[in-house]
């Protein structure tokens, strides 16, 4: 009587395939983990940049440069209400033509004429802002304006089209107002306008 021999058959190909599958699965898990970490880091960077940009913009909105951007935009859009809030006409005119404080006794027509000259000069100086989005104007102001701020006062030097204009600004709440201007063209325009009106 012959005994049957039990054979143990090892499927080498299958074992190799299983091992390769486990290796691939391990690599996939590691790659997924790495990609997950990279994704989290990128999200944190984006959030950080967005938060930094937001707080920078909020701070910039309280600066003289931002008020200059508002003024340039308002001048190009003929927004007289905004300009009235950013320009101290009496102080500006007095700083240029030295005719004394523009009290209510000064004829209204003279005041209106001089204010119109200030508005026209603001529009001329800011003509590069015409038709541009406000955000672009605001970001471009530091390129043209050298701002030296000391607490509630600021001195601004504008170099535009080879012409220098100096402004004095004072804080007014969260905004800044122009209170004095040194500009040869504005001096000429205001003196001529005042002379014309006073001779009538």
FITI-368049 format. One line per 4 residues: number of its first residue (from 1); for each residue z, y, x of N, C-alpha, C. Coordinates in nm, 2 decimals, padded with zeros to 4 digits. Layout:
// FITI-368049
NUM	Z:Y:X:Z:Y:X:Z:Y:X | ...
This chain:
// FITI-368049
1	00.00:-00.12:00.09:00.00:00.00:00.00:00.00:00.12:00.09 | -00.10:00.21:00.06:-00.11:00.33:00.14:-00.05:00.45:00.07 | 00.03:00.52:00.16:00.09:00.64:00.10:-00.01:00.76:00.11 | -00.01:00.84:00.01:-00.09:00.95:00.01:-00.03:01.06:00.09
5	-00.11:01.12:00.18:-00.05:01.23:00.25:-00.07:01.36:00.18 | 00.04:01.44:00.17:00.03:01.57:00.11:-00.02:01.67:00.21 | -00.12:01.73:00.17:-00.18:01.84:00.26:-00.13:01.97:00.22 | -00.10:02.05:00.32:-00.06:02.19:00.30:-00.18:02.27:00.34
9	-00.24:02.34:00.25:-00.36:02.42:00.28:-00.32:02.57:00.28 | -00.34:02.63:00.39:-00.32:02.77:00.40:-00.45:02.85:00.40 | -00.46:02.93:00.30:-00.58:03.01:00.29:-00.57:03.14:00.38 | -00.62:03.12:00.49:-00.61:03.23:00.60:-00.68:03.36:00.55
13	-00.79:03.34:00.49:-00.87:03.46:00.44:-00.79:03.54:00.34 | -00.73:03.46:00.25:-00.65:03.53:00.14:-00.53:03.60:00.20 | -00.46:03.53:00.29:-00.34:03.59:00.36:-00.38:03.72:00.43 | -00.50:03.71:00.50:-00.55:03.83:00.57:-00.58:03.95:00.48
17	-00.64:03.91:00.36:-00.67:04.01:00.26:-00.55:04.08:00.20 | -00.45:03.99:00.17:-00.32:04.05:00.12:-00.25:04.14:00.22 | -00.26:04.10:00.35:-00.20:04.18:00.45:-00.27:04.32:00.46 | -00.40:04.31:00.46:-00.48:04.44:00.47:-00.45:04.52:00.35
21	-00.43:04.46:00.23:-00.40:04.54:00.11:-00.27:04.61:00.12 | -00.17:04.53:00.18:-00.04:04.60:00.19:-00.05:04.71:00.29 | -00.13:04.69:00.40:-00.14:04.80:00.50:-00.21:04.92:00.43 | -00.31:04.90:00.36:-00.38:05.01:00.29:-00.29:05.08:00.19
25	-00.21:05.00:00.12:-00.12:05.06:00.02:-00.01:05.15:00.09 | 00.03:05.10:00.21:00.13:05.17:00.28:00.07:05.30:00.33 | -00.05:05.29:00.38:-00.12:05.42:00.43:-00.14:05.52:00.32 | -00.18:05.46:00.20:-00.20:05.55:00.08:-00.08:05.62:00.04
29	00.04:05.55:00.04:00.17:05.61:00.01:00.20:05.72:00.11 | 00.18:05.69:00.24:00.21:05.79:00.34:00.12:05.92:00.32 | -00.01:05.89:00.30:-00.10:06.00:00.28:-00.07:06.08:00.16 | -00.03:06.01:00.05:00.01:06.08:-00.07:00.13:06.17:-00.05
33	00.23:06.11:00.03:00.35:06.19:00.06:00.32:06.31:00.14 | 00.23:06.30:00.24:00.19:06.41:00.32:00.12:06.52:00.24 | 00.02:06.47:00.16:-00.05:06.57:00.07:00.05:06.64:-00.03 | 00.15:06.56:-00.08:00.24:06.62:-00.17:00.32:06.73:-00.10
37	00.37:06.70:00.03:00.44:06.80:00.10:00.36:06.93:00.13 | 00.23:06.91:00.17:00.14:07.02:00.19:00.12:07.10:00.07 | 00.10:07.03:-00.05:00.08:07.10:-00.18:00.21:07.19:-00.21 | 00.33:07.13:-00.19:00.45:07.21:-00.22:00.46:07.33:-00.12
41	00.43:07.31:00.00:00.43:07.42:00.10:00.33:07.53:00.06 | 00.21:07.49:00.02:00.11:07.59:-00.02:00.15:07.67:-00.14 | 00.21:07.60:-00.24:00.26:07.66:-00.36:00.37:07.77:-00.32 | 00.46:07.73:-00.23:00.57:07.82:-00.19:00.51:07.94:-00.12
45	00.41:07.92:-00.04:00.35:08.03:00.03:00.28:08.12:-00.06 | 00.21:08.07:-00.16:00.14:08.15:-00.26:00.25:08.23:-00.34 | 00.36:08.17:-00.38:00.46:08.24:-00.46:00.52:08.35:-00.37 | 00.55:08.32:-00.24:00.60:08.41:-00.15:00.51:08.53:-00.13
49	00.38:08.51:-00.11:00.29:08.62:-00.10:00.28:08.70:-00.22 | 00.28:08.64:-00.34:00.27:08.71:-00.47:00.40:08.79:-00.49 | 00.51:08.74:-00.46:00.64:08.81:-00.48:00.64:08.93:-00.38 | 00.60:08.90:-00.25:00.60:09.01:-00.15:00.51:09.12:-00.19
53	00.39:09.08:-00.24:00.29:09.18:-00.29:00.34:09.26:-00.41 | 00.41:09.20:-00.50:00.47:09.27:-00.62:00.57:09.37:-00.57 | 00.67:09.33:-00.49:00.77:09.42:-00.45:00.72:09.53:-00.36 | 00.62:09.50:-00.28:00.56:09.61:-00.20:00.49:09.71:-00.29
57	00.42:09.66:-00.39:00.35:09.75:-00.49:00.45:09.84:-00.56 | 00.56:09.78:-00.61:00.66:09.86:-00.68:00.72:09.96:-00.59 | 00.74:09.93:-00.46:00.79:10.03:-00.37:00.69:10.14:-00.34 | 00.56:10.10:-00.33:00.45:10.19:-00.30:00.43:10.29:-00.42
61	00.47:10.25:-00.54:00.45:10.34:-00.66:00.55:10.45:-00.65 | 00.65:10.45:-00.57:00.74:10.56:-00.56:00.71:10.65:-00.43 | 00.60:10.63:-00.37:00.57:10.70:-00.24:00.48:10.82:-00.27 | 00.48:10.91:-00.18:00.38:11.03:-00.19:00.24:10.98:-00.19
65	00.20:10.88:-00.12:00.07:10.83:-00.11:00.02:10.78:-00.25 | 00.11:10.72:-00.32:00.07:10.67:-00.46:00.04:10.79:-00.55 | 00.13:10.89:-00.54:00.11:11.01:-00.62:-00.02:11.08:-00.59 | -00.06:11.08:-00.46:-00.19:11.13:-00.42:-00.31:11.05:-00.48
69	-00.29:10.92:-00.49:-00.39:10.83:-00.55:-00.40:10.87:-00.70 | -00.29:10.89:-00.77:-00.29:10.93:-00.91:-00.36:11.06:-00.92 | -00.34:11.15:-00.83:-00.40:11.29:-00.84:-00.55:11.28:-00.82 | -00.59:11.20:-00.72:-00.73:11.18:-00.69:-00.81:11.12:-00.81
73	-00.74:11.02:-00.87:-00.80:10.95:-00.99:-00.81:11.05:-01.10 | -00.70:11.12:-01.13:-00.70:11.22:-01.24:-00.80:11.33:-01.22 | -00.81:11.38:-01.10:-00.91:11.49:-01.07:-01.05:11.44:-01.10 | -01.08:11.32:-01.06:-01.22:11.27:-01.09:-01.25:11.24:-01.23
77	-01.14:11.21:-01.31:-01.16:11.19:-01.45:-01.13:11.31:-01.54 | -01.10:11.43:-01.47:-01.07:11.55:-01.55:-00.95:11.53:-01.64 | -00.85:11.45:-01.59:-00.73:11.43:-01.67:-00.63:11.54:-01.64 | -00.64:11.65:-01.71:-00.56:11.77:-01.68:-00.41:11.74:-01.71
81	-00.38:11.65:-01.80:-00.23:11.63:-01.83:-00.17:11.56:-01.71 | -00.23:11.46:-01.65:-00.18:11.40:-01.53:-00.17:11.50:-01.41 | -00.28:11.58:-01.40:-00.28:11.67:-01.29:-00.16:11.78:-01.30 | -00.14:11.82:-01.43:-00.03:11.91:-01.45:00.11:11.86:-01.40
85	00.12:11.73:-01.41:00.25:11.66:-01.37:00.26:11.64:-01.22 | 00.14:11.65:-01.15:00.14:11.62:-01.01:00.12:11.75:-00.92 | 00.08:11.86:-00.99:00.06:11.98:-00.92:00.15:12.09:-00.97 | 00.22:12.15:-00.88:00.31:12.27:-00.92:00.22:12.39:-00.89
89	00.14:12.43:-01.00:00.04:12.54:-00.98:00.10:12.67:-00.93 | 00.21:12.71:-00.98:00.27:12.84:-00.94:00.31:12.83:-00.79 | 00.37:12.73:-00.75:00.41:12.72:-00.60:00.28:12.71:-00.52 | 00.18:12.63:-00.56:00.06:12.62:-00.48:-00.01:12.75:-00.46
93	-00.03:12.82:-00.57:-00.10:12.95:-00.57:-00.03:13.05:-00.49 | 00.11:13.05:-00.50:00.19:13.14:-00.43:00.18:13.11:-00.28 | 00.18:12.98:-00.24:00.17:12.94:-00.10:00.04:12.98:-00.04 | -00.06:13.00:-00.12:-00.20:13.04:-00.07:-00.22:13.19:-00.07
97	-00.21:13.25:-00.18:-00.25:13.39:-00.19:-00.13:13.49:-00.18 | -00.01:13.44:-00.18:00.11:13.53:-00.16:00.12:13.64:-00.26 | 00.10:13.61:-00.38:00.10:13.72:-00.48:00.24:13.72:-00.56 | 00.33:13.65:-00.50:00.46:13.65:-00.57:00.47:13.54:-00.68
101	00.59:13.51:-00.73:00.60:13.41:-00.83:00.51:13.45:-00.95 | 00.45:13.35:-01.01:00.36:13.37:-01.12:00.45:13.37:-01.25 | 00.51:13.48:-01.27:00.60:13.49:-01.39:00.51:13.50:-01.52 | 00.58:13.49:-01.63:00.50:13.51:-01.76:00.43:13.64:-01.77
105	00.47:13.74:-01.69:00.41:13.87:-01.70:00.27:13.87:-01.64 | 00.24:13.78:-01.55:00.11:13.77:-01.50:00.01:13.73:-01.61 | -00.10:13.80:-01.62:-00.19:13.77:-01.73:-00.23:13.63:-01.73 | -00.23:13.57:-01.85:-00.27:13.43:-01.87:-00.40:13.39:-01.82
109	-00.50:13.48:-01.83:-00.63:13.45:-01.78:-00.64:13.44:-01.63 | -00.56:13.52:-01.56:-00.55:13.51:-01.41:-00.49:13.37:-01.38 | -00.38:13.34:-01.44:-00.32:13.21:-01.41:-00.41:13.09:-01.44 | -00.48:13.10:-01.55:-00.58:12.99:-01.59:-00.69:12.98:-01.49
113	-00.74:13.10:-01.44:-00.85:13.10:-01.35:-00.81:13.04:-01.21 | -00.69:13.08:-01.17:-00.64:13.02:-01.04:-00.61:12.87:-01.05 | -00.55:12.83:-01.17:-00.53:12.69:-01.18:-00.66:12.61:-01.19 | -00.76:12.67:-01.25:-00.90:12.60:-01.25:-00.95:12.59:-01.11
117	-00.93:12.69:-01.02:-00.97:12.68:-00.88:-00.90:12.56:-00.81 | -00.77:12.55:-00.84:-00.69:12.44:-00.77:-00.74:12.31:-00.82 | -00.77:12.30:-00.95:-00.83:12.17:-01.01:-00.96:12.14:-00.94 | -01.05:12.24:-00.93:-01.18:12.22:-00.87:-01.17:12.18:-00.73
121	-01.08:12.23:-00.65:-01.06:12.19:-00.51:-01.01:12.05:-00.50 | -00.92:12.02:-00.59:-00.86:11.88:-00.59:-00.98:11.78:-00.62 | -01.06:11.82:-00.71:-01.18:11.73:-00.74:-01.27:11.72:-00.63 | -01.30:11.83:-00.56:-01.39:11.83:-00.44:-01.34:11.75:-00.33
125	-01.21:11.76:-00.30:-01.15:11.69:-00.19:-01.15:11.54:-00.22 | -01.13:11.50:-00.34:-01.12:11.36:-00.38:-01.25:11.30:-00.43 | -01.36:11.36:-00.40:-01.49:11.31:-00.46:-01.52:11.17:-00.42 | -01.47:11.12:-00.30:-01.50:10.98:-00.26:-01.43:10.88:-00.36
129	-01.34:10.93:-00.44:-01.27:10.84:-00.53:-01.35:10.82:-00.66 | -01.46:10.90:-00.68:-01.53:10.90:-00.81:-01.59:10.76:-00.84 | -01.55:10.72:-00.96:-01.61:10.59:-01.01:-01.54:10.46:-00.95 | -01.44:10.48:-00.87:-01.38:10.36:-00.80:-01.26:10.32:-00.88
133	-01.22:10.19:-00.88:-01.11:10.14:-00.95:-00.98:10.20:-00.89 | -00.88:10.22:-00.97:-00.76:10.29:-00.92:-00.69:10.21:-00.81 | -00.68:10.08:-00.82:-00.62:10.00:-00.72:-00.69:10.03:-00.58 | -00.82:10.03:-00.58:-00.89:10.06:-00.46:-00.86:10.20:-00.40
137	-00.85:10.30:-00.49:-00.81:10.43:-00.45:-00.67:10.43:-00.39 | -00.58:10.37:-00.46:-00.44:10.36:-00.41:-00.43:10.30:-00.27 | -00.51:10.19:-00.25:-00.50:10.12:-00.12:-00.57:10.20:-00.01 | -00.67:10.29:-00.05:-00.74:10.36:00.05:-00.67:10.49:00.10
141	-00.58:10.54:00.02:-00.51:10.67:00.05:-00.45:10.67:00.19 | -00.38:10.56:00.24:-00.33:10.57:00.38:-00.43:10.58:00.48 | -00.56:10.55:00.45:-00.66:10.56:00.55:-00.70:10.71:00.58 | -00.68:10.79:00.47:-00.72:10.93:00.48:-00.60:11.03:00.49
145	-00.48:10.98:00.46:-00.36:11.07:00.46:-00.26:11.02:00.56 | -00.21:11.12:00.64:-00.10:11.10:00.73:00.02:11.16:00.66 | 00.11:11.07:00.61:00.23:11.11:00.54:00.35:11.10:00.62 | 00.42:11.21:00.63:00.55:11.22:00.70:00.66:11.26:00.60
149	00.73:11.16:00.56:00.83:11.17:00.45:00.97:11.19:00.51 | 01.05:11.28:00.46:01.19:11.30:00.49:01.26:11.32:00.36 | 01.33:11.21:00.32:01.41:11.21:00.19:01.32:11.26:00.08 | 01.35:11.38:00.02:01.28:11.42:-00.10:01.17:11.52:-00.07
153	01.12:11.53:00.06:01.01:11.62:00.09:00.91:11.54:00.18 | 00.79:11.58:00.17:00.69:11.51:00.25:00.58:11.61:00.30 | 00.53:11.59:00.42:00.42:11.67:00.47:00.30:11.57:00.48 | 00.19:11.61:00.43:00.07:11.53:00.42:-00.05:11.60:00.49
157	-00.11:11.53:00.58:-00.23:11.58:00.64:-00.35:11.49:00.60 | -00.45:11.55:00.54:-00.57:11.48:00.49:-00.68:11.52:00.58 | -00.75:11.42:00.63:-00.87:11.44:00.71:-00.99:11.37:00.64 | -01.06:11.46:00.56:-01.17:11.41:00.48:-01.30:11.49:00.51
161	-01.40:11.41:00.55:-01.53:11.48:00.58:-01.52:11.59:00.68 | -01.45:11.56:00.79:-01.43:11.65:00.90:-01.36:11.78:00.86 | -01.28:11.77:00.75:-01.21:11.89:00.70:-01.06:11.85:00.69 | -00.97:11.94:00.74:-00.83:11.91:00.73:-00.76:11.99:00.62
165	-00.68:11.92:00.55:-00.60:11.98:00.44:-00.46:11.94:00.46 | -00.36:12.03:00.45:-00.22:12.00:00.47:-00.15:12.03:00.33 | -00.07:11.93:00.29:00.00:11.94:00.16:00.15:11.93:00.19 | 00.22:12.00:00.11:00.37:11.98:00.10:00.40:11.93:-00.03
169	00.48:11.82:-00.03:00.51:11.75:-00.16:00.66:11.74:-00.17 | 00.71:11.74:-00.30:00.85:11.72:-00.33:00.86:11.61:-00.43 | 00.97:11.53:-00.41:01.00:11.42:-00.51:01.03:11.48:-00.64 | 00.98:11.42:-00.75:01.01:11.46:-00.88:01.03:11.33:-00.96
173	01.15:11.27:-00.96:01.17:11.14:-01.02:01.11:11.03:-00.94 | 01.03:10.95:-01.00:00.95:10.84:-00.93:00.82:10.89:-00.88 | 00.78:11.02:-00.91:00.66:11.07:-00.86:00.68:11.18:-00.76 | 00.57:11.23:-00.70:00.58:11.34:-00.60:00.48:11.45:-00.65
177	00.52:11.57:-00.64:00.44:11.69:-00.68:00.40:11.77:-00.56 | 00.27:11.81:-00.56:00.22:11.90:-00.46:00.27:12.04:-00.48 | 00.34:12.10:-00.39:00.40:12.23:-00.41:00.34:12.34:-00.31 | 00.26:12.30:-00.21:00.20:12.39:-00.12:00.07:12.33:-00.06
181	-00.03:12.41:-00.04:-00.16:12.36:00.02:-00.20:12.46:00.12 | -00.25:12.40:00.24:-00.31:12.48:00.34:-00.46:12.42:00.36 | -00.55:12.50:00.30:-00.69:12.45:00.31:-00.78:12.58:00.30 | -00.86:12.60:00.40:-00.94:12.72:00.41:-01.03:12.75:00.29
185	-01.09:12.64:00.24:-01.18:12.66:00.13:-01.10:12.70:00.00 | -00.98:12.64:-00.02:-00.90:12.68:-00.13:-00.85:12.82:-00.12 | -00.81:12.86:00.00:-00.77:13.00:00.02:-00.88:13.10:-00.02 | -01.00:13.07:00.02:-01.11:13.16:-00.01:-01.13:13.16:-00.16
189	-01.13:13.04:-00.22:-01.16:13.04:-00.37:-01.06:13.11:-00.45 | -00.93:13.09:-00.41:-00.82:13.15:-00.49:-00.82:13.31:-00.47 | -00.84:13.35:-00.34:-00.85:13.49:-00.32:-00.96:13.56:-00.39 | -01.08:13.49:-00.39:-01.19:13.55:-00.46:-01.17:13.55:-00.61
193	-01.11:13.44:-00.67:-01.08:13.44:-00.81:-00.98:13.54:-00.85 | -00.87:13.56:-00.77:-00.77:13.66:-00.80:-00.83:13.80:-00.79 | -00.91:13.83:-00.69:-00.97:13.96:-00.68:-01.06:13.99:-00.80 | -01.14:13.89:-00.84:-01.23:13.91:-00.95:-01.15:13.95:-01.08
197	-01.05:13.87:-01.10:-00.97:13.89:-01.22:-00.89:14.02:-01.22 | -00.84:14.06:-01.11:-00.76:14.18:-01.10:-00.85:14.30:-01.11 | -00.97:14.29:-01.07:-01.06:14.41:-01.08:-01.12:14.43:-01.22 | -01.10:14.34:-01.31:-01.15:14.35:-01.44:-01.06:14.43:-01.53
